[in-house]
Amino acid sequence: MKLQQYLKENNYTQMSFIDQIEMAKGVRIPQGTLAKWILGTRIPRHDEMVILHDVTEGVVSPNDFYNINKGQ
């Protein structure tokens, strides 16, 4: 699932999701960075990707940033 869709379906604002990451992982993601991930203008680095995967319980995966579809 795309990050933007995940945030919408779970009623997160960018700032509330940043707060969720900080509470769960102790890492602060800059709002501008998160916005670029959402818009697809930047792909998270490995460590950031692991954080997103963990915080979303696997719903948002690396494949979602690379547009790799399962089963193709």
C-alpha positions in Angstrom: 0.0 0.0 0.0 1.3 3.5 -0.8 2.2 5.6 2.1 -0.3 8.3 1.2 -3.1 5.7 1.1 -2.0 4.3 4.5 -2.1 7.7 6.1 -5.5 8.4 4.7 -7.1 5.1 5.7 -5.7 5.3 9.2 -6.6 9.0 9.7 -3.1 10.2 10.2 -1.9 13.6 9.4 1.7 14.0 8.5 2.6 15.3 11.9 0.6 12.6 13.8 2.4 9.9 11.8 5.7 11.5 12.5 4.7 11.5 16.2 3.8 7.8 15.9 7.2 6.9 14.4 8.9 8.9 17.2 7.0 7.1 19.9 7.5 3.7 18.4 11.1 4.0 17.2 12.6 7.0 19.0 13.4 8.6 15.6 12.2 12.0 14.4 11.5 12.2 10.6 11.5 15.7 9.3 8.1 16.7 7.9 9.6 17.8 4.6 11.2 14.3 4.2 7.9 12.6 4.9 6.1 14.8 2.4 8.6 13.9 -0.3 8.0 10.2 0.5 4.3 10.7 0.2 4.6 12.5 -3.1 7.1 10.0 -4.5 9.8 12.5 -5.1 12.1 10.7 -2.7 12.5 7.1 -1.7 13.3 6.3 1.9 16.8 5.0 2.7 17.2 1.5 4.0 17.0 2.4 7.7 14.0 4.6 7.0 12.3 1.9 5.0 12.7 -0.6 7.8 11.1 2.0 10.2 8.1 2.5 7.9 7.7 -1.2 7.4 7.7 -1.8 11.2 5.5 1.1 12.2 2.9 0.2 9.5 3.1 -3.5 10.5 4.2 -4.4 7.0 1.3 -2.7 5.2 3.7 -0.2 3.6 6.6 -2.1 2.0 9.7 -1.2 -0.1 7.9 -2.6 -3.2 5.3 0.2 -2.8 8.0 2.8 -3.4 9.4 1.1 -6.4 6.1 0.2 -8.0 6.8 -3.5 -7.9 3.6 -5.5 -8.0 3.3 -8.9 -6.5 2.9 -11.8 -8.9 4.4 -10.1 -11.9 
